[in-house]
Every structure is written in structure tokens, then in C-alpha cells.
């Protein structure tokens, strides 16, 4: 029979897990938080099933009246308490999510004149800036597009009414992927490395990090950010670009 100290240990471990799960997935009920952790791969299917059982035990202990003699309706096993503690330890030592590593982006308008947008890139020491198309998608205005466009001209260039959107035809404009800020750093690095090795796909090897609940918060994860992410992930393999 479980002692009061056993139940207290389970309660403390479960409260700590709830706190970590909420921090990792955002404010939500613990059942939804566990489902999100499983979807991300932070916990296995087996762990999710066992933790869901722990959740039901916790509910029974919290909301049900004990049996005669103050015997609880449900009793957590020592192995279950240990699992809760193991998962909590793993969550507490997780590396930062990609939203914490990616660099805040300076968004430009699709109708911004190229001269102004390029000056903005130079001033901020950026190589690209996202902009929203008329379809609601995000594309990237890049220094590479400008270089290709300028290469077509002989002598002084008249930027005229040329806009950011007009330059989309002069080089890749689509980001390699759009990811949530909560995506794991490892998964984001894997996507970026894959994009670097697939240059023939016509995409910019850059990840757009976007929280749809906060449209103004746009971030970019670029090859220049890999050195900062490298200590947090598996060793990077050599990248061979697809011809």
C-alpha cells in the first residue's frame, strides 16, 4: 500500500511535469500538452500512454473521495513515479527551441522599391528579408536577386519603379520551409542542412520561423546561424549540393 510520502512524491513529480510541459508547449491542459509532446517526438508513444495513465491517477487522487480507511482509489507505482521524474529531467534539459535561436527578421512590403529595400539590407547587414505576397504567402527578397538583376545591365542602373516583387524572377525566392518557433533545434538544423544540399530545388536555404498567433514575429534561421546552433545538436555532416 502506498504511504503518504509516496503519494506526496508522486504529487510533487507530477506538478513539476505539468510546469515543464506548459513551458514547452504553451498554456494548455496537461492532456493536450502531453499529446503535443508526443507529436513533436519529445516523448515516445509508450511514454505518452503511461503518462496519460498517470494523469488519470492524479485526477482520481485529486477529485475522488478516498475509500474507507482513507485508502486512495488509485495508487501510482514506484516505476510510474520514476517515469514522471525521468521525463521531467529530460524536458528540463532540452536545448532552446528554434524560435530562441533564429534571428528576428526585418519584413519589407512587396511593393517596396528595390533601391529602398536594398539600402535597408545593407544598413541592417542582412542578406535577405521576408515579404508577404498578394496570395498571403511569404517570399524572400535577397541580395542575390539584386546581383543577378544588376548583372543584366550595362553602365548606370535606373532602379525606376522596380519593386521587391519584380525581382522574384531573378533567383530563388521561396524559403526552404516555414516552421513554428517551438520546433526543436535539431529538426530545424536537419531541414536547413537538407536545403543546403538541394540547391536544384530553386529555394533559398533559409527557414522562416513564424508564429501564426503573432504575425508580426517573423524570424529567419540561415546558414550563418548554424555555428550558434551546432553545440546544441548532433555533429553536422558534410553537405554536398545537388547539381
N, C-alpha and C positions, 0 to 999 in steps of 0.2 A: 504493500500500500504506500502511496506517495505521501511523504511528510510535508508539513507546511513549508519547510525550507526548499523542498523540491519544487513545489508549486510557485514559490517566490522566485526561484531561479528561472523557471520557465517564463513567468510573467515578465521578469526583467529582460530576458533574452528576446522575448517577442516584442516588447516595446522598443528595444533598440533596433530590431529588424524593421519595424514599421517606420521608424525615423529615417533609417538609411534608404529604404525603398521609396519613401516620399521624396527624399532629396534627389534620388537618382531618376525618378520618373515624373516628378512634379506632383502637386497636391491631387490626390485621388484616393479612393477607398483601397484598402490593402489588397482585396481580391483582384481589383483591376491592376494594381501596381505589380503584383506577382505575375499576372498574365503578360504585362508589358516586359518584365524582366525575362520571362521565358521567350517571348517573341524576339527580343534582342540577342538572346543566347547567353545572357548573364547567369541564368540558372538552367539546368537541364530539365527535360520533361519529367524525369523521375523526381528530381528535387522539387519541381513545381507541385507534383502530385502529393508529395509528403508534406510540403509546407502548407498546401491547401487543407490537408488533414489537421495540421497544427492550428490553422486558423479556426477551423470548426471546433476544435477542443477549447481554444481560447474563448470563443464565443459562448460555449457551454459553461465554462468556468465563470465567465463574467455575468452572464444573463440568466442562468438557471439556478434554481434553489437546490442546495445540496440534499442528498438523501439522508435518511435517519442516521443519527450519529455523526453528522457533519461530513459524510462521505461524498466527495465530488462525483458528479455524473460522468465525467471523463477524466482520464489520468494520462498525462504525457509521459512517454517512456524516456529513460535516460538518453537513448540513441536519438530520439527526436529533439530533445533539448540540445544535444551536441550538434545536430544538423543545423538547427537555427543559429547556433553560435558560429559554426563554420561558414555558413553563407553570409552572415553579418560581417565576419572578419574579411571575407573576400570583397564584399561591397565597399567596406571602409577603406580598402587599399587599392581601389580601382584608379587607374590613371585618369586624368582630366578628359572630359568629352571633347569632341572636335570643336564645339562651339566656344570652348575656352581657349583653344589654340589658334583657330582661324583669325585672320586679321580683318577688322571692320572695313567694309568696302565703302568707297565714295560713289554713290549712284549718280549717273547722269541721265538726262532726258533723251529720248530717241530723236528729238528734233533739235538737240544742241548742235550748234555749228562746230564742225570738226576743229577749226582753229582754237575755239574756246575749250573744247573737251581735251584737246592735246595739251594745251597750256596747263590745264588742270592736272593731267597725269604727270607732267614734268614737275610742277610745283610740289605735288604730294609724293613724288618719287615712286609712282605706281606704273605698272606695265599694262594694266587693264582696269576697266571699270564696267560694272553691270548697268544695263538699262532695260526698261520694260517695253516690250513691243506692243503693237496695237492688238495683238492676239492675247496679251496677258502673260506671255512667256518672257523669260529673261535671256538676253543675249549679252555678249561681252564686246565692248569697244576696246581694241588693243592697239598697242604701238606697232605691232607687226602689220596690221591692216593699213595703218597710215604709211608705213615704209613701202609697202607694195604699191599703194596708190601713188605715192610721190615718185616711185621708180618709173611710172608711165609718162612723166612729164620731163620735158627738156627746158632748162632755164627756170626763171622765177615761176612760182606756182601761185595761181589765183584761187584761193580757197572758195571764194564766192559764197553761194548758198548751200554748199555741200554740208550735209548733216551726218551725225553718227550713224544713222540707219543706212545711208548711202554707201558706207564703207563695208557693210556686212558682206558684200560680194568680193571683197579683196582679202580673203583669208578666213580661216575658221572663226566662227562667232559663237558657237554653242558651247557652254561649259560641259565638261566631261560628265558631270552628274549634279543633281540638286539633292542635298542631304539635310537632315534635321540637325540642329545643334546638339541633340542628345545622342547622335550616332557615336559609336566607340571610335577612339583614335585609331585603333588597329584597322577597323573596317574602312575608315576614311583613307588611311595611308594605302591600303590594298587597292582601293579604287583609283587613287591618283597614280600609283605605280603602274597599274594596268593601262591607264590612259597614256602615260608616257611611252609605253611600249606599243601603242596602237595609233601612231601618228597618221596612218592612212585613213582613219575614220572621219577626218575632217572636223575634229573637235579641238577645243582649247584645253590643254591638260591642266585644268583648274576646276576645283569643286566649289559650287555655290552653296553656302551654308545659310539656310533660310528657315526662320520660324514663321509659319503661316499665321500664327496668332499675333505676331508682331511684325507686320510687313515692312516697317522701317529698319528693322535689324537685319541687315544683309552683311555677310562675311564671306571672304574668299580664302580658300586653302590652296596654296600654289606650291610648285616645286621648291621655291625659295624658303618655304616653311618646313620642309622635311627635316633639316638639321635640328630644329627645336622639338619635333615630334619623335625623332629617332630614338632617344633614350627611353621612350615610353612603350616601344613596340618591339616586335621581333626584328632581328637584323635584316636590313634591306638587301634583297638580291640584286644582282646586276641587271640593268634594264637594257634590253635590245629592242630598238624601234623596229616596227614592222615596215618593210619597204613599200 
